[in-house]
Amino acid sequence: MGEARGFMKYERQISGKEPVADRLKHYNEFLTILPQEEMTKQGARCMDCGVPFCHTGCPLGNIIPDFNDLVYRGQWHEASQRLHATNNFPEFTGRVCPAPCESACVLGINADPVAIKQIEMTIADRAFEEGWVVAQPPTERTGKRVAVVGSGPAGLAAAQQLNRAGHLVTVFERSDRPGGLLMYGIPDFKLEKARVWRRVRQMEEEGIEFRCGVNVGKDVSAEQLTKDYDAVLLTGGSTLGRDLPIPGRELEGVHYAMEFLPQQNKRNAGDEVPGQLSATGKDVVVIGGGDTGSDCDGTSNRQGAKSLVQFELLPKPPDVGNYPRRDERPASTPWPQWPVILRTSTSHEEGCRREWCILTKEFLGDEKGKLKALKTVRIEWYTDPGSGQFKFKEVPGSEEEWPCQLALLAMGFVGPEKQGPIAELGLELDPRGNLKAGADYKTSREGVFAAGDMRRGQSLVVWAIHEGREAARSIDLWLMGQTHLPSLSAGEFAVHA
């Protein structure tokens, strides 16, 4: 624990933010990081709670009270080792994870929770600044070769763990740069790509080979990989966006969010993007109220949208602030669960009208086939007495028309792409359309494993890292008959930086 009465003595403090008017002029990160002296106080707020429920909130099982205490005591190197014991990439999660650990913090029952995410990011950043994060190639090689298909957070985590077990790992990525959604999904203002490149270089120095611009199933067959490698791990993500098949869907100006976001990331990286989708001077409507929609908001405002509206089908959640206490949480999601509350992102703060309980009925076009407006109707939600299901009905007379020249579909993802490795290898799917793989991460094909969103469905970066680590352990066990890789389920951790 930290200081005995630290949680009573110190107030929660987190990073400040560059003023909206300034940060909208660029695509860089805009947090103003707190000094280390302040972080010592934040670590001191971690109290002797007996049962640290923050562990239940963290998919990686981060040993949170330990590294909080080490920060309080000024033992930053040891804090970095403890953090890296369970998390390969804390500089990513410290920025883009929604921090379910904080929602489960015991202090959060009746006070502001410990600033766990802020502490994690600060530890990770200092570890790089001090040169503590270095390549750690294995001392011995097993001679086994593993192909990892997909270089998102699950693929990267699995590759690093497998390599540290001594296997020869090759990562295949169909994009021109590694990183998956870290590189081409998350905007630069949330995660600057130099941080991704830094980890890729470390992994290359450890002996991992990256083969970018290789589309498995097209440029090289999945069958060939099963012959050339002792094991294959599929971590291609959940990339099929949920469509909105209503009249006018074919109009120019209606696009998936993941058509829009990667183009700006490419432009920021210095690429030329012919025909780039742009919000400049347009009325933009983002359909979908989650993180992807929020990312579209921030990007649209930076591009200079004329107006910006975000639609959400569901009712507006209760607005009780970012850190609700136990008596403020909805009964359906009590502490220590992740609460269903209104969340206002930094992109929302930058200017965005948010509409709830609204259903898009039609895309309207002009004589040239270009989008000019949307037709919507308001809806009411109710619980069906027969089935008990939550359903909605349209509100008569609530039809509206919204000017719109760019509509971005950000309604989530419905699963992995079925062509390519899945079809070629004849892999089984679960009822949700994801790759069927059990607790051992094995698919229906011997020697082929799956992890990340491809297996569990659309989820968080922190869950992807968890999946990659656990899949690596399963593969190592399958290849060698034993494994020394740590497992969250087994409560085993190894210290790596």
N, C-alpha and C positions, 0 to 999 in steps of 0.2 A: 504494500500500500504506500501511498504518498504521505504527506504530512497529516498527522492524526486529525487535525481540525481544518485541513485545507479546504474541504468542501464548504465549510462555514465561513472561512476567512476570505476566500477569493471568488470573484464572479467569473462566469464563463466568458471567455474572449475568443473570437475567431478572426480570421483574416479580414482585412478591409478590402474594399474594391475601388478601382479607379472610377471616377465619375462617369456616368453614362455618356455624356456628350464627348468625352475623350476616348473612351474605349470603343465607341462605334466607328472611330476613324481607322481602326486596325483590326487584325485578326489574331493578335497575340494574346496570351494569358494576361489577365488584368488584376489578379489578386495581389494585395500588398501584405507580404508575409510578416508575421509577428516576430519580434526579436526573440532570441533563445532564452533570455531572462524571463520573458513573459510565458514562454512555453514551460519553463520550470514550474511556474505557479499553476499552470493548467494541469501538469502532471500531478501536482500536489493535491488536486481536487479528487483524484481517484481514491475512494475511501475503502476502509476495511469492511466490505459488504458481506463477507462470509461466503456467499454463493455468487460468483461473478456472472450474472446473466448476459453480460455483453458477449460471452462466448457463444451463447445460444443464437445470438443475432448474427454472428459472423460466419458466413459459409466456409471460410478458411480455417476457422478455429484459432484465429490470431490470439496470442497469449497477452492480452491487452493489459491486465493489471501489472504484469511484469515490466513491459516496456514503459508504461506510464511511471512506474516507480523509479526505473533507471533514469528516465529523463529528469524527474524531480531531483535525483541525486547527482545529476550532471554526468552520468556515465553513458554518454551518447554512443560510443562505439559498441558497448555491450547491448544497448537498446537496439542498434541496427542489427546486430547478430540475432537477437531474439525475434525481431520483426521478420527478418529474412528466413527464419527457421520454418515459417509457415506460409510465407507469401513471396513468390518470386519477383513480383513487380509492385512493391508498395508505392512507388512514385506514380503509378497509374491509378491504383485504387484510392490513394490519398486525394486524387483529384476528381475522379468520375464516379466513385462508389456513392450511393445515396446514404451510406452509413446506417444500416440496420442495427449495428452494434450500439449506436447511441440511443436508438429507440428502446433497446433492451437494458440500458444502463440502470442500475438500481437507484442511483442518485436521481435519475429522471422520474422517479415515482412522484416526488413532490418538489423538485427543483430542476434547474437546467442541467442536462446531463454533462458528463465529462466530454471535452472537445477531442474525442478519440481520433476522428478523421484528420483534424488539424495537426495533432501530435504525430500521427503516422506520416503525413506528407512532410513534415519538418524533419523527422528522423531520416526519411529516405533522401531528401535533398541534401542534408548535411553529410550523409554517407558518401554521396558522389563528390561533394565539395572537398571532403577530407581525403578522398582517394581510397576509401575503405572497400568500395565495390570494384573488385578486380576479377579477371578471368580465372576460373578454377577448373582447368581441364582434369579429367580423371587420371589417376596414376597408372591404371591398367585398363586395357581394352578387352572386351569379351569376344570380339570377332563377330558378334551379331549385328545385323544391319536392320534399321527400322526406318520406314518412310512415314512421314507425317504430312498429311494432305490438308493444307490450310494453315495460315500463319497468324490467325487471330490470337487472342489471349489464351484460349485453350491449347492451341497448337504450340505456341511459344513456351508455355509452362510445361507441357508434356515433353517437348523436345529438350528443354534444359534438364529436366529430371532424368530422362532416359540417357542423355549424354553423360550425366554425372554418375550414372550406374555403370558406365563403361561401354555402352553401345554406340555404334556409328550411326548417326542420325542425319537424314536428309529431309529438309522441309520443302515441300512443293507449294508454290503460290501462283495463282493464275494472273494476279495483278502484277504491275511492273515494279511494285515496291512491297516489302514485307510488312506485316502488321495487321492485316485484315481490317476490322472495323476501327481498330486503334489508329490506323493510318488513313482510311478512306470513309469512315462513318462518323467518328466524333470530330467536331470542328476544332480547329487549331486554338480557338479562344478558350476551349476547355482543356485541351491537351496538346501542347506544342509537339510537333513531330520529331524534333531533335531528341526528345526523351525516348521515343521509340527506337530511333536509329542508334542511340547510345546502348540500349540493351541488345539490339541485334549485333552490334560490333562485339560486345562482350561474349555473346553466344558463338559468334564466328571464331573468336580467339580461343574458345573452349573446345572447338573442333566440330561445330555443327555447320553443315552445308545448307545454304539457301539457294533454291533454284526458282527464281521469279520468272513470270511470263510463261509458265508452263501450266496449261489447263489439263489436269488429269481427266482422262476420258475423251480427250480430243488430241492434244499434242503427244500424250503418252497414255497408253491404255492402263486401266486399273488392273486388268489381268496380268499385264507385264510387271507391274509393281509387286504383285503377290509372288511372282517367280523370282524377281531380283532381290527382294528383301525378305527377311525372316518374319517380319510383322509389319502390318500397315495400320496406321491410326488415321481415321477420318475425322477432321475437325473443321469442316467446311462452313459451319454456321447455319443459321436459319435465315435464308436470304430471299425467300419468296414473300413479297409484300402482299398484304391483304388488299384486294382490289375493290372497286366500287362500281359494279356493272349497272349503271343507270343510263338513261338517255343522254347522249352527248359525250359519253366517255372517250370517244375517238377524236374529239376536238383538239386542235393544237393549243397547248397551254395547260393540259391536264397531265400531270406526271407523278410518278412515285417519288417519295422523299429521297430514296436512295439513288435516284437519277440525278437529283439536284445537289445533294450535299457533297458527294465525292468530287464533283467538278470544281467546286470552290477550293477544296483541299489540294487538288492538282494545280490549280492556278496559284495558290499560295506557295506551292513547292517550286514554282518557276516554270511550269509546263504551259504550253499554249493549248487552249481548249476551244477548238473551232465550234461555233454554234452553241456556246455555253448557255445553259438556262440561267436567266437572270431576273431578279425581282425589281431591278432599277426602274423607277417611275411607274410601277404597276400596282394595281389593287391585288393583294395577295390574300388567299384564303388557305389556311393550313387545316386539313381535316384529320383530326386525331389529337388528343390532348396529352400524350405521353412525352417521354424524353426526346424521341425522334422529332415530334412536332415542335418541341421547344427549341431543338437545334435548328430547325427550319426558321423559326422566329428570329433567332439571333443572327443567322446568316442573311435573311431577307432584310433586316434592318441595316446591316452593314453594307448591303448592296444598294440601299437607298429606295426601299419600297415606298410607294405613294401612300398606301394604307395597308394595315395588317390585322387580320382577324383569325382567331383559332377556334374551330368548332370541336365540341365534345358531345358525344351521344348521351353519356351518363349524367346523372344529376350532379350539381355542384356539391362537393364534400364540405363538411363543417370547417370553418375558418377559425382555428384555435392557435395559430402560430406554428412555427416550425418545430417546436419542441413541446408537444402537449404533455401535461402531467396526467397522472392516472385517472383523475376524476373528469378530465376533459376529453378523453378518448371515446370514440364510438363503442357501443357495447359489443359490436361484432368483432372489433379488433382491440381487445384490452391489452394493457401492459403484460408481458414484454413483447407482444406481437408488433409487427410493422403496422402502424395506424393508418387507416384510410382518412386522410385529412386533406385540405386544400394546400397544395404546394406551389409556391411561386418561385420560379427559377430566375437566375440572373437575366436570362433572355426575356422573360416576361416583364421584368423590371425595366427593360430598355424600351418598352412601348409595344403593347399588344392588347387588342380587345379580345376578351375571352367570352365565348358563348356556350352555355350548357343546355342540355336537353334539346338538341337541335339535330334534325335529320336532313341531309342533302338529298333532294329528289331528282334534280335534273341539272345538267350542264347546258348552258345556252350559248350558241355561237353566232357569229356574224355571217355575212354572205361569203366570206373568204374561208370559212371553216375554222376561224379562230375563236377561242373562248372569250366571252364578254361578260358573262354573269352566271350566278348560281340561283337555283330555286330551292328553298328550304321550307320545312314545316316544323313547328314546335311539337314536342312529345311529352307525354306524362308516363311515369313509371308506376307499376303496381305489381302486387304479388298475386298471381293467379290462384284462386282458391282451390281449383281442382288439382293442379300439378305442384303448386308451391313454388313455381318458377317466377323469377323476376322478369316481367315483360313490359313493353311500352305500347302506347296507343297514340295516334296523332290527335292533336288538338284542332278541332274544326275552326276554320277562319284564321289560322295563324300563319298562313303562307306568306313568305317574304322573298324578295329578290335582292341579291347582293352583287354589286359590280365586282368583276373579277377577271383578270387577264392571266393569272397564274394560280392554279389550284394544285396543292401538294398533298398527296395521299400519304398520311403518316398514321395509319390505323393498326400498326403492328405487323407481325410476320406470321405466316401460316406453316412454315416448315422449310426443310432443305430442298434444294433442287433435285428432282427425281431423275433427270437424265444424268449421264456421266457415271461415276462409280456405283451409285445405288442401283441403277438399271443394269449396268454392265456386269456387276457381281451378283445380281439377283438377290439383293439384301432385303430382309423382311422389315416392314414398317409397323409402328404401333398404331393404335386407333386414332391418334392425333396426327398421324402422317409424318412423325419423326422416325429416325432410325431406331429400330428395336435393338436394344442392348441392355443387359441386366446390370446388376450391381458390380459385376466383374468387367463391365464395359465391352464384353464380347458381342459381336454381331452374329447373325446366322451363318456367316462364312468363317470357317476355321482360319485363324491367324489374322483376321480383320477386326479391328476394334473401332469404337466411335466414342466421341466425347464432345462436351460443349453444347451449344445451342442445337447442333445437328441431332443430338441425342435427347436433350431435355426440353427443347423448345426455346423460344426467345426468352432471354433472361439477362442477368447482370454480368458485367465484366468479372466481378469477384466470384460468381458462380462458375464462369468459364475457366478461371484459373484453378479453382477447386477441382473441376472435372478433369482438366489436363493433368494435374498432379496425381489424382487417384487412378486415372487411366494408365499413366506411366508406371505406377506401382504394379498394376494388374498385368501389364505387358512384361515387365521385368520378371515377375513371378512366373508367368507362362513360359518365358524363354529360358529361364535359368533354374526353375524349380524352387527358388528361394529369392527373397528380396530384402535389401536393407533400406529401401526408399521409405521415407516417413509416410504415415497414413493418418488422416484425421480420425477415421473410425477406430483405428488401433491406438490412438493417443500417443503416436510416436512422432518425434520431430528431430530434424537434423539441422545444424547451424550452417548456413551457406550465405555468402554475400555475392 
